Amino acid sequence: MSRLNRPVVWLWLAALLGFFAMPWNAWPDLGWLEVGFALATQTQAINGWQYMQLLWQGSQTLPAWGAGTWVCMTALLMLLATAWSRAGAFKGDAWTAGAVVLIGVLLLVFVAYPVGNALSAAWRDEHNAYAWQAGWARLTDSRIWSLSCVHANLNCGVAWNTLWLSTWVALGTTVLGTLLALLAERTGLKPKGLAQQLLKLLALAPIITPPFVVGLGLILLFGRAGIVNQLLEWAWAIEPTRWFYGALGIGLAQMFAFTPIAYLMMRGVLQGISPSLEEASQTLGASRAQVFWSVTLPLLKPGLVNAFLIGFIESMADFGNPIVVGGSYSVLSTEIFFAIVGAQFDPGRAASLAWLLTLFAFAVFALQHLVMGRQSFTTVSGKGDAGLSAVLPNGLTRITQAIAIPWLALTFVIYVFAFSGGFVKTWGRDYTLTLQHFEMAFGIAKGDFGWVWVGTAWNSLWTTLELSAVSAPLTAVLGLLIAWVLARQSFRGKRFFEFSTLLAFAIPGTVLGVSYVVAFNVPPIELTGTGTLIVLCFMFRNLPVGVRSGVASFEQLDKSLEEASSMLRATTWQTLRHVVLPLLRPALLTALLYSFIRSMTTVSAVIFLVTAENDLATTYIIGRVGNGDYGIALAYCTVLMVLMSLAVWGIQKMVGDRELGRRVV
């Protein structure tokens, strides 16, 4: 590799020369001792100029960075941020400057660099040389943009398939998530009642299981040999067909999978609406219907827009559901997968399709900002507010119940079918009840030195729990920190900063996994094959949900709360810790639940990152399915669901509810 083509050369030079790029009036405040210490420890940590010479000479035997190097690099960046703040940047707030600099570097190293490296293959020819004509030819391929389905009985291009599917899935998940949130918060259900607890359990069930479990349950219901087709054949002699496979099956499976995300977002936003605004409208003579349509619904706009954005991007990047129930209906994520691992092996085509996903995500992101504009949605201020939230009008209550309750019932039925296979000997042939699948996967025996975990699934389960438990709080904290920066700070490049958080979310997990393997397989950042790389993949893959949920919650918080804290001489950290964070509990809960659960159940993003030492639950299950051991696979899914239900309960108890001093019925 040419010395000029090593990204780390420029990263290293930028770090060393960062101080000399600072405003000169910041140097006296920073102190030469701090500068000398930072540079000296940094140079010592990587063997100084000898390392630099190896980089410049293009040596292929570079040592990987260790923990000491990362600590010193972080210290150097924080000193740089401190100097900038003392020179007047970020209104002189060193904490804010440090947060922006640290987040920017993390997004650059672990999102922009690997994703950009993967996407660059779209502009390379078969000899790995840059060729813009080759990239343009791939992006304009008729297989991508064909409209044959409009004027002929043929399939449309994969881009139109993806756009149409993602749009109606995003709309469906947003509507269903909103109705479920309204059912929980505005129909008079008791906060601690049995109905409320059942609603929480069923509404969150699809995100606490691997994605292919929902697909399997739907196949058992609506597939060619499913219960519905068998009933139609028995009752009306209708011959079973594959009507479910395709756009309908993908859309239904994705709506089950992604509605819980919209539900969590919308419930947090609903809880943040000030009852005094609704009570004022009622005092002026407005009916309950007028209150909802003129006051409540407009204040839900931040949540609705963010829920639509997340649903659209999730649908575009989803791989598990299209591969299970897609049939011949092609979408961008499956086309990218087959371009990478299929017989054709065309990384250029895969990269060009990933470019389209990224551009579509950018377009929806821009549309979101156009819709939101400069409107204010502040509803939580420093004033007392002990009012009662308005109850839904009777007609809307009936509509909400008529849609949300059957949806929850169907969710229950799907999971009953999906998990019953773990308790029978052989699904479809021998329905004798048995626990042998659980014993094989999670057996425990007493040996000479005590109890031994003899089940074949224990290793993958412990590894998954460990890595997920590490990544979830890191993802939640980083996501809310980014949301605070985006909602409360102004600086150049803010929009690009915001969009970069969506990059790892917009492309399929398979592309992200491959890009991580390629980017971090060689020194100085050599992480391939380690649990650290899996944790990083979890973090930046799941980060956008915490960011969008946090931004929606920040839209409701009056800035005067933070200003009052600052006037009382509280530091930025103290304001965040004691004022802002308690009011962000719904967003924190969403970020923690989503990041932990998705880390436990993700498939595509880590399929290329696992090793024998770091095997994960989902890859173990896929391996069993590939071998035809459906009983063990479904038994494992049952155990995962029980564990994650306990985790959801524990996280909810740990985070608690946001206290706004309001009365309850």
Summary of the structure (lengths in Angstrom):
residues: 665
radius of gyration: 26.5
end to end distance: 68.9
largest distance: 87.9
contacts: 2224
relative contact order: 0.11
helix: 72%
strand: 3%
